[in-house]
Amino acid sequence: MMAAMRTAAFGLAALLTALAPPRPASAQETPPPPRFGDRGQLIVTADRLLPIFGFTTQTTTVTEGATTTKITDSGTSIAFLVGREPTLGAVHTIPRLAVDFTVKNRLTLGSSFAFAFGLAGSHSEVRTAGDGAVTTRDASTPRATILGFAPRGGYVLPLGPHFAFWPRAGFAFYSVRTRSEQTNSASNTPASTDTDTLFSLDLDPQLVWQPIPHVLLHVGPLVNIPLTGSHETSFSQGSESKDRSDDLSVFHIGLEAGLGAWFDL
């Protein structure tokens, strides 16, 4: 009798299990949504769109025989909603494209790229003397080309579902080339070319805000510490030409903001 009752109970339990609707997967079985900083993400950002604050000091060391002259310029500026600040620190504040990849959870490797090209322009002067003699002088406006390459590493520290702290650091190379020409009535065409080459250590800790999934805004300080650099000048007029090279150092500190997006690969 007891054996028959146990058999009937097992059969009823099996029937109820078969007829019961499937149970939804538990929360533990559902993979969590991806978060900024997870492994295998491609992060594309537009950095330094807003150079909110900046301080720059530039030192050129000129050596002539036994005489050494140091020329130092410095400036501070505040700028909103513009692509660069109006100071000598433009090489460190022009907007740039950056690409980073999370090689493992929270650890990023990447680089930023800076490009700026000056377009053609002209400056003309016409002087008429009292005796009717006319003297003209035409000059092209200086055309500057800025190229920059800054490989870097970073680490993402989550600060809740919408915020993160993303400190980044690396080494940067910048080249700034400026050329100008001028013609006058004497048919002389003096031309000068200035080339600045800079190597620096870049520190770039950023606070990241994600207003919607896969979109981020970032803001934070930046520090560009000079390692080495040179300022080269080439001047030519007719058959005469002069070249010289001097040491150059540019230090910059500021506050900047940018935006970007990240993708799971």
C-alpha positions in Angstrom: 0.0 0.0 0.0 2.7 2.5 0.9 4.7 1.6 -2.2 1.6 2.3 -4.4 1.1 5.7 -2.7 4.7 6.7 -3.3 4.5 5.7 -6.9 1.3 7.7 -7.4 2.9 10.8 -5.7 6.0 10.6 -8.0 3.8 10.3 -11.0 1.7 13.3 -10.0 4.8 15.4 -9.4 6.2 14.5 -12.8 2.9 15.4 -14.5 2.7 18.8 -12.8 6.3 19.5 -13.7 5.6 18.7 -17.4 2.5 20.9 -17.5 4.0 23.9 -15.6 5.0 26.9 -17.8 8.8 27.4 -18.3 10.4 29.5 -15.5 12.1 32.7 -16.6 15.9 32.8 -16.3 17.0 34.1 -13.0 18.9 37.4 -12.6 22.1 35.5 -12.1 21.7 33.8 -15.5 21.2 37.1 -17.4 24.5 38.6 -18.4 24.9 42.2 -17.0 24.8 45.0 -19.6 28.2 46.2 -20.8 29.8 49.0 -18.9 32.3 51.6 -20.1 35.8 50.2 -19.5 34.9 46.5 -20.1 37.4 44.5 -22.2 37.2 44.7 -26.0 35.8 48.2 -26.4 36.8 50.8 -29.0 36.6 54.3 -27.6 36.7 57.2 -30.1 36.8 60.7 -28.6 37.2 64.3 -29.8 39.6 65.7 -27.1 40.3 69.3 -26.1 37.2 70.8 -27.9 36.8 73.4 -25.1 40.1 74.7 -23.7 38.3 76.2 -20.7 41.4 77.5 -19.0 45.1 77.5 -19.9 48.5 78.7 -18.8 51.5 78.3 -21.0 55.2 79.2 -20.6 57.6 79.0 -23.5 61.4 79.3 -23.2 63.8 79.6 -26.2 67.5 79.2 -25.4 69.7 81.0 -27.9 73.5 80.2 -27.9 75.9 82.5 -29.8 79.5 81.6 -29.1 80.0 81.9 -25.4 76.8 83.9 -24.9 73.5 82.2 -23.9 70.2 84.1 -24.0 67.0 82.7 -22.6 63.8 84.2 -23.9 60.6 83.3 -21.9 57.0 84.1 -22.8 54.0 83.1 -20.7 50.3 83.7 -20.8 47.0 82.7 -19.2 43.6 82.6 -20.9 40.0 81.5 -20.4 38.0 80.4 -23.5 34.5 78.9 -23.9 32.9 77.3 -27.0 35.9 77.8 -29.2 38.4 75.4 -30.8 41.5 76.9 -29.3 42.7 79.4 -26.8 44.2 82.7 -28.1 47.7 82.1 -26.7 51.0 80.6 -27.6 49.8 77.3 -26.2 47.8 76.5 -29.4 49.9 73.4 -30.0 48.6 71.8 -26.8 45.0 73.0 -27.1 43.9 72.5 -30.7 41.1 69.8 -31.0 42.3 66.3 -31.7 40.9 62.9 -32.6 41.8 60.1 -30.2 41.3 56.3 -30.4 41.7 54.0 -27.4 41.1 50.3 -26.9 40.4 48.4 -23.7 43.0 45.6 -23.9 41.6 44.2 -20.6 39.0 45.3 -18.2 39.5 49.0 -17.4 43.0 49.2 -19.0 43.1 51.3 -22.2 45.8 51.8 -24.8 45.6 54.3 -27.6 46.7 57.6 -29.1 45.5 61.1 -30.0 46.2 62.8 -33.3 46.4 66.6 -33.8 46.2 68.2 -37.3 46.0 71.9 -38.2 46.7 73.4 -41.6 46.9 77.1 -42.4 45.4 78.2 -45.7 46.8 80.8 -48.2 46.4 84.5 -47.5 47.9 87.8 -48.6 48.9 91.2 -47.2 49.5 94.2 -49.6 50.9 97.7 -49.0 51.1 100.5 -51.6 53.0 103.7 -50.6 52.8 106.8 -52.8 55.4 109.5 -52.1 55.0 113.2 -52.7 56.9 113.1 -55.9 54.6 110.4 -57.3 57.0 107.5 -56.7 55.1 104.3 -55.8 56.5 101.6 -53.6 54.6 98.3 -53.2 55.1 95.4 -50.9 53.2 92.2 -51.0 53.5 89.4 -48.4 51.8 86.1 -47.8 50.3 85.7 -44.4 52.2 83.1 -42.3 50.9 79.6 -43.0 51.2 77.3 -40.1 51.0 73.5 -40.1 50.7 71.6 -36.8 51.0 67.9 -36.5 50.9 65.9 -33.3 51.0 62.3 -32.3 50.5 61.3 -28.6 50.4 57.5 -27.7 49.0 57.0 -24.2 47.7 54.5 -21.6 44.8 54.8 -19.3 42.7 53.1 -16.6 38.9 53.4 -16.1 37.6 53.6 -12.6 33.7 53.3 -12.5 31.9 55.8 -10.2 28.4 54.5 -10.5 26.2 53.7 -13.5 26.8 57.0 -15.3 30.2 58.3 -14.2 33.8 57.1 -14.3 37.3 58.5 -13.7 39.7 57.9 -16.6 43.2 59.0 -15.9 45.5 58.9 -19.0 49.2 59.5 -19.5 51.7 59.2 -22.4 54.4 60.8 -24.5 53.7 63.3 -27.3 55.4 64.6 -30.4 54.4 67.9 -32.0 55.7 69.7 -35.0 54.8 73.3 -35.9 55.9 74.8 -39.2 55.3 78.4 -40.2 56.3 79.9 -43.5 55.9 83.4 -44.9 57.1 85.2 -48.1 57.2 88.8 -49.2 57.9 90.6 -52.5 58.6 94.3 -53.1 59.4 96.7 -55.9 63.0 95.7 -55.9 62.0 92.2 -56.9 63.5 90.7 -53.8 61.6 87.8 -52.3 62.6 87.3 -48.7 61.2 84.1 -47.2 61.4 82.7 -43.7 60.5 79.3 -42.3 60.2 78.5 -38.6 59.9 74.9 -37.4 59.2 74.0 -33.8 59.7 70.4 -32.7 58.4 69.4 -29.2 58.5 66.2 -27.1 56.5 66.2 -23.9 55.0 64.1 -21.2 51.2 64.4 -21.3 49.1 63.9 -18.2 45.3 63.9 -18.9 43.0 62.7 -16.0 39.4 63.0 -17.1 36.0 62.7 -15.4 33.6 60.9 -17.7 29.8 61.3 -17.8 27.6 59.0 -19.8 24.2 60.7 -20.4 23.0 57.9 -22.6 24.5 54.4 -23.4 27.7 54.4 -25.5 28.0 58.2 -25.5 30.3 60.1 -23.1 31.3 63.6 -22.2 34.6 64.2 -20.4 36.2 67.1 -18.6 39.4 67.5 -16.6 42.8 69.0 -16.2 45.8 68.4 -18.6 49.5 68.9 -18.0 52.1 69.0 -20.8 55.6 68.7 -19.3 58.4 69.4 -21.8 61.1 66.8 -22.3 63.1 68.3 -25.2 62.5 70.6 -28.2 64.1 72.8 -30.8 63.3 76.0 -32.7 64.8 76.1 -36.2 64.7 79.2 -38.4 65.6 79.3 -42.1 65.8 82.7 -43.9 66.5 83.2 -47.6 66.6 86.3 -49.8 68.1 86.0 -53.3 71.3 84.1 -53.0 71.6 84.8 -49.3 70.4 82.2 -46.8 70.7 81.8 -43.0 69.9 78.8 -40.8 70.0 78.5 -37.1 68.7 76.1 -34.4 67.9 76.9 -30.7 66.5 74.9 -27.8 62.8 75.2 -27.1 60.7 74.3 -24.1 56.9 74.7 -23.8 55.1 73.9 -20.5 51.3 73.9 -20.5 48.6 73.3 -17.9 44.9 73.7 -18.4 41.3 72.5 -18.1 39.6 71.0 -21.1 36.4 69.2 -22.2 35.5 66.9 -25.0 33.0 64.1 -26.1 33.1 60.7 -27.6 31.5 57.3 -28.0 32.5 53.6 -27.3 31.6 50.4 -29.1 31.8 46.8 -28.1 33.9 44.7 -30.5 
